[in-house]
Amino acid sequence: MNIYLITNIISWIMIAIIFLIAFAMERFTFKKISLRHMTVIAMFGAISVVLTNVISYSIPIFGNVRLALGDWIIFLIGMLFGPMSGVISAITIDSIGMLAPNPFSYHAGFLLNKVILGLFGSFVFLFKTKKYLFFKVIILYFIPFALQSLVLNPVWMMSWIGNAAWVDLIFRVIKLPISITIYVSLAYTSFKVLYPLLKRWPEENIWCLQNEINYTVH
């Protein structure tokens, strides 16, 4: 059994586990995902696919290192609408993105990256607290992104190019703070814009309003 098959199997198992975790966090119901949710998520998803699969993959930064400019949207969806929306949007965005021409072959590990990001986005509003919102966004984005950039992506790439996948590691380390700054700024700024609009929706249907939190966003 080769490394490509092994890593794909492990990735699909992890995706299934994360899906179940997200489902449990939503109390095993899809009721919170309304038609309005799906409309907004679909719009965000289309933007994410264009930014990542059409624009970003054609612009290398260092060697094979690229900026996935649309993945922060998956984190934002999880942050706004909850774990199931984040996970489902990740699966949908990755599936549609694979239809766009890109230099990479399919690997479920890249879908796993997105699924983890969507789940971590929902953690921002997991507990009822008004404090340190910006720092929570930084930390909860940094953890999955650092894991993805420095560990998971090289492992997935080993399926095709072997140990050469680790050659760009130093460039990934250099890129990390730059990418985090860009992605967190985009996600947080978008939240500031969207939050007042979402407050007009029924609060019981919105993850970021589930505890009737009245955030003052700085």
PyRosetta script that sets phi, psi and omega in degrees:
from pyrosetta import init, pose_from_sequence

init()
pose = pose_from_sequence("MNIYLITNIISWIMIAIIFLIAFAMERFTFKKISLRHMTVIAMFGAISVVLTNVISYSIPIFGNVRLALGDWIIFLIGMLFGPMSGVISAITIDSIGMLAPNPFSYHAGFLLNKVILGLFGSFVFLFKTKKYLFFKVIILYFIPFALQSLVLNPVWMMSWIGNAAWVDLIFRVIKLPISITIYVSLAYTSFKVLYPLLKRWPEENIWCLQNEINYTVH")
pose.set_psi(1, 121.6)
pose.set_omega(1, -175.5)
pose.set_phi(2, -83.6)
pose.set_psi(2, 169.3)
pose.set_omega(2, -174.4)
pose.set_phi(3, -64.9)
pose.set_psi(3, -31.6)
pose.set_omega(3, 179.2)
pose.set_phi(4, -62.4)
pose.set_psi(4, -47.0)
pose.set_omega(4, -179.3)
pose.set_phi(5, -67.0)
pose.set_psi(5, -43.0)
pose.set_omega(5, -179.0)
pose.set_phi(6, -61.2)
pose.set_psi(6, -48.9)
pose.set_omega(6, -177.3)
pose.set_phi(7, -67.7)
pose.set_psi(7, -32.3)
pose.set_omega(7, 176.0)
pose.set_phi(8, -67.4)
pose.set_psi(8, -42.8)
pose.set_omega(8, 178.8)
pose.set_phi(9, -62.1)
pose.set_psi(9, -46.2)
pose.set_omega(9, 178.7)
pose.set_phi(10, -60.7)
pose.set_psi(10, -41.4)
pose.set_omega(10, -179.3)
pose.set_phi(11, -62.4)
pose.set_psi(11, -44.9)
pose.set_omega(11, -179.9)
pose.set_phi(12, -65.8)
pose.set_psi(12, -36.7)
pose.set_omega(12, 176.3)
pose.set_phi(13, -63.4)
pose.set_psi(13, -44.7)
pose.set_omega(13, 179.4)
pose.set_phi(14, -64.9)
pose.set_psi(14, -38.2)
pose.set_omega(14, 177.4)
pose.set_phi(15, -61.9)
pose.set_psi(15, -43.6)
pose.set_omega(15, 179.1)
pose.set_phi(16, -62.7)
pose.set_psi(16, -41.3)
pose.set_omega(16, 179.6)
pose.set_phi(17, -64.2)
pose.set_psi(17, -45.2)
pose.set_omega(17, -179.9)
pose.set_phi(18, -64.7)
pose.set_psi(18, -38.4)
pose.set_omega(18, 176.8)
pose.set_phi(19, -59.2)
pose.set_psi(19, -43.9)
pose.set_omega(19, 179.4)
pose.set_phi(20, -65.6)
pose.set_psi(20, -38.1)
pose.set_omega(20, 177.3)
pose.set_phi(21, -62.5)
pose.set_psi(21, -45.8)
pose.set_omega(21, 179.2)
pose.set_phi(22, -62.6)
pose.set_psi(22, -41.4)
pose.set_omega(22, 179.5)
pose.set_phi(23, -62.8)
pose.set_psi(23, -40.9)
pose.set_omega(23, 178.3)
pose.set_phi(24, -65.6)
pose.set_psi(24, -39.5)
pose.set_omega(24, 178.5)
pose.set_phi(25, -63.0)
pose.set_psi(25, -27.9)
pose.set_omega(25, 178.4)
pose.set_phi(26, -92.5)
pose.set_psi(26, 12.9)
pose.set_omega(26, 178.7)
pose.set_phi(27, 61.5)
pose.set_psi(27, 37.7)
pose.set_omega(27, 174.1)
pose.set_phi(28, 54.7)
pose.set_psi(28, 46.0)
pose.set_omega(28, 177.4)
pose.set_phi(29, -144.6)
pose.set_psi(29, 150.3)
pose.set_omega(29, 175.7)
pose.set_phi(30, -102.5)
pose.set_psi(30, 7.0)
pose.set_omega(30, -172.4)
pose.set_phi(31, -62.1)
pose.set_psi(31, -26.2)
pose.set_omega(31, -177.9)
pose.set_phi(32, -77.0)
pose.set_psi(32, -10.6)
pose.set_omega(32, 179.1)
pose.set_phi(33, -95.1)
pose.set_psi(33, 94.2)
pose.set_omega(33, -176.9)
pose.set_phi(34, -88.5)
pose.set_psi(34, 175.2)
pose.set_omega(34, 177.0)
pose.set_phi(35, -62.0)
pose.set_psi(35, -35.8)
pose.set_omega(35, 177.7)
pose.set_phi(36, -65.4)
pose.set_psi(36, -42.2)
pose.set_omega(36, 175.2)
pose.set_phi(37, -55.4)
pose.set_psi(37, -50.6)
pose.set_omega(37, -175.1)
pose.set_phi(38, -63.3)
pose.set_psi(38, -34.8)
pose.set_omega(38, 178.6)
pose.set_phi(39, -65.0)
pose.set_psi(39, -47.0)
pose.set_omega(39, 180.0)
pose.set_phi(40, -67.1)
pose.set_psi(40, -42.4)
pose.set_omega(40, 179.7)
pose.set_phi(41, -62.5)
pose.set_psi(41, -39.8)
pose.set_omega(41, 178.8)
pose.set_phi(42, -63.4)
pose.set_psi(42, -40.8)
pose.set_omega(42, 178.5)
pose.set_phi(43, -64.5)
pose.set_psi(43, -46.4)
pose.set_omega(43, 177.6)
pose.set_phi(44, -61.5)
pose.set_psi(44, -40.8)
pose.set_omega(44, -179.2)
pose.set_phi(45, -61.6)
pose.set_psi(45, -41.5)
pose.set_omega(45, 178.8)
pose.set_phi(46, -62.7)
pose.set_psi(46, -41.3)
pose.set_omega(46, 178.4)
pose.set_phi(47, -64.2)
pose.set_psi(47, -42.4)
pose.set_omega(47, -179.9)
pose.set_phi(48, -61.0)
pose.set_psi(48, -44.3)
pose.set_omega(48, -179.7)
pose.set_phi(49, -61.7)
pose.set_psi(49, -44.0)
pose.set_omega(49, -179.5)
pose.set_phi(50, -64.5)
pose.set_psi(50, -46.5)
pose.set_omega(50, -177.3)
pose.set_phi(51, -64.5)
pose.set_psi(51, -41.6)
pose.set_omega(51, -176.0)
pose.set_phi(52, -85.6)
pose.set_psi(52, -56.2)
pose.set_omega(52, -169.7)
pose.set_phi(53, -83.6)
pose.set_psi(53, -24.5)
pose.set_omega(53, -179.2)
pose.set_phi(54, -97.9)
pose.set_psi(54, -44.8)
pose.set_omega(54, -174.8)
pose.set_phi(55, -92.3)
pose.set_psi(55, -57.2)
pose.set_omega(55, -170.7)
pose.set_phi(56, -63.3)
pose.set_psi(56, -42.7)
pose.set_omega(56, -174.9)
pose.set_phi(57, -67.6)
pose.set_psi(57, -14.4)
pose.set_omega(57, 179.2)
pose.set_phi(58, -95.8)
pose.set_psi(58, 1.1)
pose.set_omega(58, -177.2)
pose.set_phi(59, -123.3)
pose.set_psi(59, 90.0)
pose.set_omega(59, 177.3)
pose.set_phi(60, -71.3)
pose.set_psi(60, 143.2)
pose.set_omega(60, 178.6)
pose.set_phi(61, -97.2)
pose.set_psi(61, -60.6)
pose.set_omega(61, 174.5)
pose.set_phi(62, -129.0)
pose.set_psi(62, 111.0)
pose.set_omega(62, 179.0)
pose.set_phi(63, 59.0)
pose.set_psi(63, -117.0)
pose.set_omega(63, 179.0)
pose.set_phi(64, -92.5)
pose.set_psi(64, 3.1)
pose.set_omega(64, -177.3)
pose.set_phi(65, -81.9)
pose.set_psi(65, 127.4)
pose.set_omega(65, -178.7)
pose.set_phi(66, -132.1)
pose.set_psi(66, 158.5)
pose.set_omega(66, 174.9)
pose.set_phi(67, -92.4)
pose.set_psi(67, 123.0)
pose.set_omega(67, 175.6)
pose.set_phi(68, -88.7)
pose.set_psi(68, 83.8)
pose.set_omega(68, -169.0)
pose.set_phi(69, -66.6)
pose.set_psi(69, -14.5)
pose.set_omega(69, -177.7)
pose.set_phi(70, -100.7)
pose.set_psi(70, -8.5)
pose.set_omega(70, -173.8)
pose.set_phi(71, -69.8)
pose.set_psi(71, -25.9)
pose.set_omega(71, 178.8)
pose.set_phi(72, -61.7)
pose.set_psi(72, -24.9)
pose.set_omega(72, 179.6)
pose.set_phi(73, -65.7)
pose.set_psi(73, -34.9)
pose.set_omega(73, 177.6)
pose.set_phi(74, -63.9)
pose.set_psi(74, -42.5)
pose.set_omega(74, 175.8)
pose.set_phi(75, -60.3)
pose.set_psi(75, -43.5)
pose.set_omega(75, -179.9)
pose.set_phi(76, -62.7)
pose.set_psi(76, -42.0)
pose.set_omega(76, 178.7)
pose.set_phi(77, -61.1)
pose.set_psi(77, -45.3)
pose.set_omega(77, 176.4)
pose.set_phi(78, -61.7)
pose.set_psi(78, -39.8)
pose.set_omega(78, -179.8)
pose.set_phi(79, -63.2)
pose.set_psi(79, -42.5)
pose.set_omega(79, -176.6)
pose.set_phi(80, -81.5)
pose.set_psi(80, -46.1)
pose.set_omega(80, -167.7)
pose.set_phi(81, -111.7)
pose.set_psi(81, -3.5)
pose.set_omega(81, 173.5)
pose.set_phi(82, 105.6)
pose.set_psi(82, 173.6)
pose.set_omega(82, -173.4)
pose.set_phi(83, -63.3)
pose.set_psi(83, -42.2)
pose.set_omega(83, -179.5)
pose.set_phi(84, -65.3)
pose.set_psi(84, -41.6)
pose.set_omega(84, 177.7)
pose.set_phi(85, -64.4)
pose.set_psi(85, -40.2)
pose.set_omega(85, 178.6)
pose.set_phi(86, -64.4)
pose.set_psi(86, -44.0)
pose.set_omega(86, -178.8)
pose.set_phi(87, -69.6)
pose.set_psi(87, -46.2)
pose.set_omega(87, -179.2)
pose.set_phi(88, -64.0)
pose.set_psi(88, -40.3)
pose.set_omega(88, 178.6)
pose.set_phi(89, -64.9)
pose.set_psi(89, -37.3)
pose.set_omega(89, 178.2)
pose.set_phi(90, -61.9)
pose.set_psi(90, -45.0)
pose.set_omega(90, 179.8)
pose.set_phi(91, -64.2)
pose.set_psi(91, -43.6)
pose.set_omega(91, -178.5)
pose.set_phi(92, -66.8)
pose.set_psi(92, -46.3)
pose.set_omega(92, -178.2)
pose.set_phi(93, -63.1)
pose.set_psi(93, -43.0)
pose.set_omega(93, 179.4)
pose.set_phi(94, -65.8)
pose.set_psi(94, -40.5)
pose.set_omega(94, -179.0)
pose.set_phi(95, -65.0)
pose.set_psi(95, -43.8)
pose.set_omega(95, 178.4)
pose.set_phi(96, -68.9)
pose.set_psi(96, -38.6)
pose.set_omega(96, -178.8)
pose.set_phi(97, -62.0)
pose.set_psi(97, -29.9)
pose.set_omega(97, 179.6)
pose.set_phi(98, -67.7)
pose.set_psi(98, -17.1)
pose.set_omega(98, 178.7)
pose.set_phi(99, -78.0)
pose.set_psi(99, -20.5)
pose.set_omega(99, 179.2)
pose.set_phi(100, -80.5)
pose.set_psi(100, 143.0)
pose.set_omega(100, 178.1)
pose.set_phi(101, -60.0)
pose.set_psi(101, 132.2)
pose.set_omega(101, 177.1)
pose.set_phi(102, -153.4)
pose.set_psi(102, 159.9)
pose.set_omega(102, -174.8)
pose.set_phi(103, -79.3)
pose.set_psi(103, 3.6)
pose.set_omega(103, -173.7)
pose.set_phi(104, -111.4)
pose.set_psi(104, 151.8)
pose.set_omega(104, 171.5)
pose.set_phi(105, -85.8)
pose.set_psi(105, 166.3)
pose.set_omega(105, -177.9)
pose.set_phi(106, -72.1)
pose.set_psi(106, 139.7)
pose.set_omega(106, 170.7)
pose.set_phi(107, -150.4)
pose.set_psi(107, 128.3)
pose.set_omega(107, -178.0)
pose.set_phi(108, -62.8)
pose.set_psi(108, -18.5)
pose.set_omega(108, 179.5)
pose.set_phi(109, -61.9)
pose.set_psi(109, -35.0)
pose.set_omega(109, 179.4)
pose.set_phi(110, -70.2)
pose.set_psi(110, -31.1)
pose.set_omega(110, 172.5)
pose.set_phi(111, -68.1)
pose.set_psi(111, -41.4)
pose.set_omega(111, 177.3)
pose.set_phi(112, -57.2)
pose.set_psi(112, -41.7)
pose.set_omega(112, 177.0)
pose.set_phi(113, -53.9)
pose.set_psi(113, -46.8)
pose.set_omega(113, -177.3)
pose.set_phi(114, -69.0)
pose.set_psi(114, -39.8)
pose.set_omega(114, 179.8)
pose.set_phi(115, -62.2)
pose.set_psi(115, -43.6)
pose.set_omega(115, 177.7)
pose.set_phi(116, -61.2)
pose.set_psi(116, -41.4)
pose.set_omega(116, -179.2)
pose.set_phi(117, -63.6)
pose.set_psi(117, -42.8)
pose.set_omega(117, 178.1)
pose.set_phi(118, -63.6)
pose.set_psi(118, -39.0)
pose.set_omega(118, 178.3)
pose.set_phi(119, -65.3)
pose.set_psi(119, -45.6)
pose.set_omega(119, -178.7)
pose.set_phi(120, -65.0)
pose.set_psi(120, -30.7)
pose.set_omega(120, 176.0)
pose.set_phi(121, -60.2)
pose.set_psi(121, -37.8)
pose.set_omega(121, -179.7)
pose.set_phi(122, -69.1)
pose.set_psi(122, -22.6)
pose.set_omega(122, -179.6)
pose.set_phi(123, -66.2)
pose.set_psi(123, -20.9)
pose.set_omega(123, -179.1)
pose.set_phi(124, -58.2)
pose.set_psi(124, -38.0)
pose.set_omega(124, -178.1)
pose.set_phi(125, -112.9)
pose.set_psi(125, 28.0)
pose.set_omega(125, -179.1)
pose.set_phi(126, -70.7)
pose.set_psi(126, -33.8)
pose.set_omega(126, -177.7)
pose.set_phi(127, -117.8)
pose.set_psi(127, 154.6)
pose.set_omega(127, -178.7)
pose.set_phi(128, -82.5)
pose.set_psi(128, 95.2)
pose.set_omega(128, 177.8)
pose.set_phi(129, -154.2)
pose.set_psi(129, 141.4)
pose.set_omega(129, -179.1)
pose.set_phi(130, -97.0)
pose.set_psi(130, -6.7)
pose.set_omega(130, -169.0)
pose.set_phi(131, -89.1)
pose.set_psi(131, 146.3)
pose.set_omega(131, 167.3)
pose.set_phi(132, 58.7)
pose.set_psi(132, 39.6)
pose.set_omega(132, -178.3)
pose.set_phi(133, -60.0)
pose.set_psi(133, -47.1)
pose.set_omega(133, -177.6)
pose.set_phi(134, -62.9)
pose.set_psi(134, -40.6)
pose.set_omega(134, -179.3)
pose.set_phi(135, -69.9)
pose.set_psi(135, -32.8)
pose.set_omega(135, 175.7)
pose.set_phi(136, -65.0)
pose.set_psi(136, -40.2)
pose.set_omega(136, 178.2)
pose.set_phi(137, -62.7)
pose.set_psi(137, -43.7)
pose.set_omega(137, 179.1)
pose.set_phi(138, -59.8)
pose.set_psi(138, -50.7)
pose.set_omega(138, -175.9)
pose.set_phi(139, -66.0)
pose.set_psi(139, -45.3)
pose.set_omega(139, -175.7)
pose.set_phi(140, -73.7)
pose.set_psi(140, -19.8)
pose.set_omega(140, 172.3)
pose.set_phi(141, -85.1)
pose.set_psi(141, -38.8)
pose.set_omega(141, -176.1)
pose.set_phi(142, -63.0)
pose.set_psi(142, -43.3)
pose.set_omega(142, -175.1)
pose.set_phi(143, -58.5)
pose.set_psi(143, -56.4)
pose.set_omega(143, -179.2)
pose.set_phi(144, -69.4)
pose.set_psi(144, -32.1)
pose.set_omega(144, -178.1)
pose.set_phi(145, -71.0)
pose.set_psi(145, -41.1)
pose.set_omega(145, 177.3)
pose.set_phi(146, -63.9)
pose.set_psi(146, -42.3)
pose.set_omega(146, 177.3)
pose.set_phi(147, -60.6)
pose.set_psi(147, -44.2)
pose.set_omega(147, 179.5)
pose.set_phi(148, -63.8)
pose.set_psi(148, -49.1)
pose.set_omega(148, -173.5)
pose.set_phi(149, -70.2)
pose.set_psi(149, -42.5)
pose.set_omega(149, -171.2)
pose.set_phi(150, -94.5)
pose.set_psi(150, -21.0)
pose.set_omega(150, -176.0)
pose.set_phi(151, -122.9)
pose.set_psi(151, -60.2)
pose.set_omega(151, -170.6)
pose.set_phi(152, -66.0)
pose.set_psi(152, -49.0)
pose.set_omega(152, -178.4)
pose.set_phi(153, -58.7)
pose.set_psi(153, -45.0)
pose.set_omega(153, 175.8)
pose.set_phi(154, -60.1)
pose.set_psi(154, -35.8)
pose.set_omega(154, 178.3)
pose.set_phi(155, -65.0)
pose.set_psi(155, -44.9)
pose.set_omega(155, 178.4)
pose.set_phi(156, -62.6)
pose.set_psi(156, -41.0)
pose.set_omega(156, -178.5)
pose.set_phi(157, -67.8)
pose.set_psi(157, -25.6)
pose.set_omega(157, 177.2)
pose.set_phi(158, -59.7)
pose.set_psi(158, -23.8)
pose.set_omega(158, 179.4)
pose.set_phi(159, -60.7)
pose.set_psi(159, -26.7)
pose.set_omega(159, -176.2)
pose.set_phi(160, -109.2)
pose.set_psi(160, -39.5)
pose.set_omega(160, -171.6)
pose.set_phi(161, -119.5)
pose.set_psi(161, 8.6)
pose.set_omega(161, 176.8)
pose.set_phi(162, 67.0)
pose.set_psi(162, -146.2)
pose.set_omega(162, -176.0)
pose.set_phi(163, -66.6)
pose.set_psi(163, -13.4)
pose.set_omega(163, 177.1)
pose.set_phi(164, -64.2)
pose.set_psi(164, -15.0)
pose.set_omega(164, 178.9)
pose.set_phi(165, -63.5)
pose.set_psi(165, -21.3)
pose.set_omega(165, -178.0)
pose.set_phi(166, -92.2)
pose.set_psi(166, -1.5)
pose.set_omega(166, -178.2)
pose.set_phi(167, -62.3)
pose.set_psi(167, -36.7)
pose.set_omega(167, -177.1)
pose.set_phi(168, -85.4)
pose.set_psi(168, 9.5)
pose.set_omega(168, -173.5)
pose.set_phi(169, -58.6)
pose.set_psi(169, -42.9)
pose.set_omega(169, -179.4)
pose.set_phi(170, -61.6)
pose.set_psi(170, -36.8)
pose.set_omega(170, 178.3)
pose.set_phi(171, -71.1)
pose.set_psi(171, -32.3)
pose.set_omega(171, 176.5)
pose.set_phi(172, -66.1)
pose.set_psi(172, -38.9)
pose.set_omega(172, 178.1)
pose.set_phi(173, -65.1)
pose.set_psi(173, -42.3)
pose.set_omega(173, 178.8)
pose.set_phi(174, -64.6)
pose.set_psi(174, -39.7)
pose.set_omega(174, -177.1)
pose.set_phi(175, -72.1)
pose.set_psi(175, -25.3)
pose.set_omega(175, -170.9)
pose.set_phi(176, -53.3)
pose.set_psi(176, -56.0)
pose.set_omega(176, -178.7)
pose.set_phi(177, -64.7)
pose.set_psi(177, -31.8)
pose.set_omega(177, 178.2)
pose.set_phi(178, -65.8)
pose.set_psi(178, -46.9)
pose.set_omega(178, -179.1)
pose.set_phi(179, -64.1)
pose.set_psi(179, -44.8)
pose.set_omega(179, -179.5)
pose.set_phi(180, -59.4)
pose.set_psi(180, -42.8)
pose.set_omega(180, 179.5)
pose.set_phi(181, -60.0)
pose.set_psi(181, -44.8)
pose.set_omega(181, -179.1)
pose.set_phi(182, -66.1)
pose.set_psi(182, -51.1)
pose.set_omega(182, -174.1)
pose.set_phi(183, -66.8)
pose.set_psi(183, -44.6)
pose.set_omega(183, -179.9)
pose.set_phi(184, -64.7)
pose.set_psi(184, -40.8)
pose.set_omega(184, 178.6)
pose.set_phi(185, -61.2)
pose.set_psi(185, -43.1)
pose.set_omega(185, 179.8)
pose.set_phi(186, -66.4)
pose.set_psi(186, -44.9)
pose.set_omega(186, -178.7)
pose.set_phi(187, -65.5)
pose.set_psi(187, -44.5)
pose.set_omega(187, -176.6)
pose.set_phi(188, -70.7)
pose.set_psi(188, -41.5)
pose.set_omega(188, 178.3)
pose.set_phi(189, -63.6)
pose.set_psi(189, -41.0)
pose.set_omega(189, 178.1)
pose.set_phi(190, -63.9)
pose.set_psi(190, -38.3)
pose.set_omega(190, 177.1)
pose.set_phi(191, -62.3)
pose.set_psi(191, -42.8)
pose.set_omega(191, 179.3)
pose.set_phi(192, -58.5)
pose.set_psi(192, -37.9)
pose.set_omega(192, -179.2)
pose.set_phi(193, -73.9)
pose.set_psi(193, -41.8)
pose.set_omega(193, -172.7)
pose.set_phi(194, -82.8)
pose.set_psi(194, -27.7)
pose.set_omega(194, -174.5)
pose.set_phi(195, -57.4)
pose.set_psi(195, -48.3)
pose.set_omega(195, 178.3)
pose.set_phi(196, -61.0)
pose.set_psi(196, -31.9)
pose.set_omega(196, 179.2)
pose.set_phi(197, -71.1)
pose.set_psi(197, -40.6)
pose.set_omega(197, -179.0)
pose.set_phi(198, -69.5)
pose.set_psi(198, -23.9)
pose.set_omega(198, 178.4)
pose.set_phi(199, -65.4)
pose.set_psi(199, -16.1)
pose.set_omega(199, 176.7)
pose.set_phi(200, -82.1)
pose.set_psi(200, -10.8)
pose.set_omega(200, 178.3)
pose.set_phi(201, -85.0)
pose.set_psi(201, 160.0)
pose.set_omega(201, 174.9)
pose.set_phi(202, -58.0)
pose.set_psi(202, 122.4)
pose.set_omega(202, -171.5)
pose.set_phi(203, -61.9)
pose.set_psi(203, -29.6)
pose.set_omega(203, -176.6)
pose.set_phi(204, -69.3)
pose.set_psi(204, -11.3)
pose.set_omega(204, -178.4)
pose.set_phi(205, -102.2)
pose.set_psi(205, -1.9)
pose.set_omega(205, -174.8)
pose.set_phi(206, -114.5)
pose.set_psi(206, 122.1)
pose.set_omega(206, -177.8)
pose.set_phi(207, -57.9)
pose.set_psi(207, -45.9)
pose.set_omega(207, -175.6)
pose.set_phi(208, -73.2)
pose.set_psi(208, -7.8)
pose.set_omega(208, 176.9)
pose.set_phi(209, -114.3)
pose.set_psi(209, 8.6)
pose.set_omega(209, -170.5)
pose.set_phi(210, -60.5)
pose.set_psi(210, -30.0)
pose.set_omega(210, -179.2)
pose.set_phi(211, -104.3)
pose.set_psi(211, 20.1)
pose.set_omega(211, -179.9)
pose.set_phi(212, 54.0)
pose.set_psi(212, 45.1)
pose.set_omega(212, 179.8)
pose.set_phi(213, -79.4)
pose.set_psi(213, 132.6)
pose.set_omega(213, 178.0)
pose.set_phi(214, -110.8)
pose.set_psi(214, 84.7)
pose.set_omega(214, -174.1)
pose.set_phi(215, -77.9)
pose.set_psi(215, 139.8)
pose.set_omega(215, 165.0)
pose.set_phi(216, -101.9)
pose.set_psi(216, 107.2)
pose.set_omega(216, -172.7)
pose.set_phi(217, -87.4)
pose.set_psi(217, 121.9)
pose.set_omega(217, -179.3)
pose.set_phi(218, -101.6)
pose.dump_pdb("model.pdb")
